[in-house]
Amino acid sequence: MDHDPWRIDETLSAPALRRRLARQTCVGLTLLWHPDRSRIGAQAALIAKPGEVFPLNRLAPMFFDPAARPSAKAGQPLMDRSVSRTPIGLTLNRDGGVLLKFPTAVCWFETTAGSQPVR
């Protein structure tokens, strides 16, 4: 394999750190809409292990503005009254997918498959 100077992980990281980072998975969330338009584009990075549950609600996780200077990187939760304080759980599956766990008391819907209701 040729050495590529543009691959920072090969030139700046210690081999042990590279191996540890390779085993981690990051679930990224990006704000596509927010009542405060300056928040649009803010991102949250969740370092996940399979089976670990992350809450998504009005108070968590912290979203950071990727364009902000490093010294100004103070994260903020969603903090929108229209978003519930009761969290939706984000869980990483072993295959790399994300499972959403909705609280049963908060989320309920019904649809039909043929003529039978499906819950």
Backbone torsions as a table, in degrees:
resi	resn	phi	psi	omega
1	MET	NA	129.8	-180.0
2	ASP	-72.5	147.6	176.2
3	HIS	-77.4	126.1	180.0
4	ASP	-111.9	109.4	-177.0
5	PRO	-64.9	-15.1	-179.8
6	TRP	-83.8	-10.1	178.2
7	ARG	-87.8	96.5	-175.1
8	ILE	-60.9	-36.0	-177.3
9	ASP	-64.0	-24.1	178.3
10	GLU	-86.7	-21.4	-174.9
11	THR	-104.4	-23.9	-174.7
12	LEU	-114.7	-18.8	-175.8
13	SER	-95.8	145.7	173.6
14	ALA	-72.4	147.2	-178.9
15	PRO	-55.5	-38.9	179.8
16	ALA	-64.8	-39.9	178.1
17	LEU	-65.4	-41.6	178.5
18	ARG	-59.6	-43.3	-179.9
19	ARG	-64.3	-41.5	179.8
20	ARG	-65.6	-42.8	-179.9
21	LEU	-67.3	-32.1	179.7
22	ALA	-65.4	-26.8	-179.9
23	ARG	-84.8	-9.9	-179.1
24	GLN	-94.9	149.1	176.7
25	THR	-119.9	138.1	179.9
26	CYS	-112.5	124.6	173.1
27	VAL	-96.3	120.7	-178.3
28	GLY	-104.8	136.5	176.5
29	LEU	-120.9	136.6	178.4
30	THR	-126.7	133.4	177.3
31	LEU	-75.4	115.8	177.8
32	LEU	-92.7	-20.9	176.8
33	TRP	-151.5	143.7	175.1
34	HIS	-158.2	144.9	178.9
35	PRO	-59.1	-31.1	173.8
36	ASP	-90.8	99.9	-173.2
37	ARG	-57.4	-23.5	178.7
38	SER	-68.7	-15.8	179.6
39	ARG	-84.5	-16.8	-178.4
40	ILE	-60.6	131.5	-178.1
41	GLY	97.7	-11.5	177.6
42	ALA	-62.9	149.9	-173.7
43	GLN	-129.6	148.9	172.2
44	ALA	-122.7	134.6	177.5
45	ALA	-116.0	120.7	-179.0
46	LEU	-109.8	111.3	176.2
47	ILE	-77.6	114.1	-168.6
48	ALA	-116.6	147.5	168.9
49	LYS	-113.6	145.5	179.3
50	PRO	-53.3	132.6	179.4
51	GLY	91.0	-16.3	179.4
52	GLU	-73.5	137.4	-177.7
53	VAL	-106.2	128.3	175.3
54	PHE	-109.7	135.1	177.7
55	PRO	-80.9	142.6	171.9
56	LEU	-126.4	110.5	179.4
57	ASN	-155.9	-164.1	-179.0
58	ARG	-63.4	-27.8	-172.2
59	LEU	-107.6	-8.2	-177.6
60	ALA	-153.9	149.2	-0.7
61	PRO	-84.1	-176.7	177.1
62	MET	-85.8	131.5	177.9
63	PHE	-106.0	136.6	-177.6
64	PHE	-117.0	145.0	176.6
65	ASP	-81.3	113.5	-177.4
66	PRO	-67.1	-17.9	-179.6
67	ALA	-88.4	-7.4	-177.3
68	ALA	-73.3	151.7	174.7
69	ARG	-64.1	148.1	-179.9
70	PRO	-54.2	-34.3	-179.6
71	SER	-71.7	-17.8	-177.7
72	ALA	-104.7	14.7	-174.9
73	LYS	-79.9	70.9	173.2
74	ALA	-98.2	119.5	-179.8
75	GLY	-77.5	155.5	177.6
76	GLN	-134.6	140.4	172.5
77	PRO	-73.7	178.2	-179.0
78	LEU	-59.2	-43.6	176.6
79	MET	47.6	47.8	176.1
80	ASP	-119.5	127.7	-176.3
81	ARG	-62.6	-21.5	179.7
82	SER	-79.2	-8.2	176.7
83	VAL	-98.9	131.9	-177.0
84	SER	-66.2	152.9	170.9
85	ARG	-80.7	-19.1	176.6
86	THR	-75.5	121.5	-171.3
87	PRO	-79.0	149.7	162.4
88	ILE	-89.8	137.1	179.3
89	GLY	-92.8	131.3	173.9
90	LEU	-106.0	121.6	-178.5
91	THR	-125.6	131.4	177.3
92	LEU	-82.0	127.0	175.0
93	ASN	-81.5	163.3	178.5
94	ARG	-65.0	-25.2	179.5
95	ASP	-85.8	3.3	178.3
96	GLY	95.6	-6.6	177.2
97	GLY	-77.7	167.5	179.5
98	VAL	-116.0	128.8	178.2
99	LEU	-101.5	129.6	176.6
100	LEU	-97.1	126.8	178.2
101	LYS	-111.9	111.4	-178.7
102	PHE	-93.6	138.0	175.4
103	PRO	-64.0	131.3	-176.0
104	THR	-65.9	-30.2	-179.3
105	ALA	-74.2	-17.6	-175.4
106	VAL	-102.2	-36.9	-172.1
107	CYS	-117.4	121.3	176.5
108	TRP	-147.9	134.5	176.5
109	PHE	-145.0	160.9	177.7
110	GLU	-137.1	138.2	175.2
111	THR	-137.5	175.0	179.5
112	THR	-119.0	142.4	172.3
113	ALA	-119.2	106.2	-170.9
114	GLY	71.6	-120.7	177.5
115	SER	-111.5	3.4	-177.4
116	GLN	-98.7	133.5	175.3
117	PRO	-68.9	142.9	177.3
118	VAL	-118.9	129.1	-179.8
119	ARG	-116.7	NA	NA
